[in-house]
Amino acid sequence: MAAYAEIEVIGLRLSEKLTAIIDTGFDGAICLPISIAVTLGLELVGWEFVQYADGRIARELLFRGTVQFQDSIFEVNISLTESNEALIGLEMLRGYKMVLDGDTHQVQFRRKQTR
């Protein structure tokens, strides 16, 4: 069973609230199913090379969008997937401490204190 968190992704046309899998193996910000990205009207901004868990390297398109996560709003690059699941990567988790309950798979986030 995976750990999930709520996000809202805002594009040029629409916004959508999603429950996304927290993927600590993904170092980007957000990865969305292609069908959702097209509906939202995300802006194409370029591409990057990515390496998958199985070692494959591929060139992936990057889109720009706004994400609301934990009562904060971020402008981030968003990658796309043919999967039906949205992912939250490590880039979105910067500045937060994540606590996972191993029994229930519930996740809580706390902002890290800056000095």
C-alpha positions in Angstrom: 0.0 0.0 0.0 1.3 3.5 -0.9 1.3 6.7 1.0 -0.9 9.6 -0.5 -1.3 13.3 -0.2 -3.7 15.8 -1.5 -2.7 18.4 -4.1 -4.4 20.9 -6.4 -2.9 21.4 -9.9 -3.8 24.6 -11.7 -3.3 25.0 -15.4 -4.1 27.7 -18.0 -7.7 26.3 -18.5 -8.8 24.4 -15.3 -7.7 23.2 -11.9 -8.1 19.8 -10.3 -7.8 18.4 -6.8 -6.0 15.1 -6.8 -4.9 12.4 -4.4 -1.3 11.7 -5.4 1.2 8.9 -4.4 4.2 10.1 -2.5 7.1 8.7 -4.6 10.5 9.2 -2.8 12.2 7.6 -5.8 11.1 10.5 -8.0 13.2 13.6 -7.6 11.0 15.9 -9.6 8.0 17.9 -8.3 4.8 16.4 -9.8 4.1 13.7 -12.4 0.6 13.7 -13.8 -1.4 11.4 -16.1 -1.4 12.7 -19.7 -5.2 13.0 -19.7 -5.2 15.3 -16.7 -2.4 17.5 -18.0 -4.2 18.0 -21.4 -7.5 18.9 -19.6 -5.8 21.5 -17.3 -4.0 23.2 -20.2 -0.5 23.0 -18.8 2.2 25.0 -20.7 5.0 23.1 -22.4 8.4 24.5 -21.3 10.9 22.0 -22.6 12.3 18.5 -21.9 14.7 16.7 -19.7 16.4 13.3 -19.6 15.1 11.0 -16.8 16.3 7.7 -15.5 13.7 5.1 -14.4 14.1 2.6 -11.6 14.9 -0.1 -14.1 17.8 1.9 -15.4 16.2 3.1 -18.7 17.0 6.7 -19.7 14.4 8.6 -21.7 13.7 12.1 -22.8 10.5 13.4 -21.3 8.5 16.6 -22.0 8.2 19.1 -19.1 5.2 21.3 -18.5 4.7 24.3 -16.2 1.9 24.6 -13.7 0.8 25.8 -10.3 0.4 23.4 -7.4 -1.2 23.9 -4.1 0.3 21.6 -1.5 -0.1 21.9 2.3 -1.6 25.4 2.2 1.2 26.8 0.0 1.3 27.5 -3.7 4.3 26.6 -5.9 5.2 27.1 -9.6 6.7 23.8 -10.7 7.8 21.8 -13.7 5.4 18.9 -14.2 6.3 15.6 -16.0 3.7 13.3 -17.6 3.0 9.6 -17.3 0.9 7.1 -19.2 -0.1 5.7 -15.8 -3.4 6.7 -14.1 -1.7 7.8 -10.9 -0.4 11.2 -10.0 2.9 11.4 -8.2 4.5 13.8 -5.7 8.3 13.8 -5.9 11.0 14.9 -3.6 11.2 18.4 -5.0 7.7 19.1 -3.6 8.7 17.8 -0.2 11.6 20.2 0.3 11.1 22.3 3.5 8.8 19.7 5.0 9.2 16.9 7.5 7.1 13.9 6.5 5.8 11.5 9.1 4.4 8.2 7.9 2.3 5.9 10.1 3.5 2.4 9.1 0.3 0.8 10.2 -2.3 3.0 8.5 -0.1 4.6 5.8 -1.4 8.0 6.8 1.1 10.8 6.2 1.5 14.1 8.0 3.6 17.0 6.9 5.3 19.6 9.1 7.2 22.6 7.9 10.8 22.5 8.9 11.9 25.4 11.1 14.4 27.7 9.5 17.1 29.3 11.5 
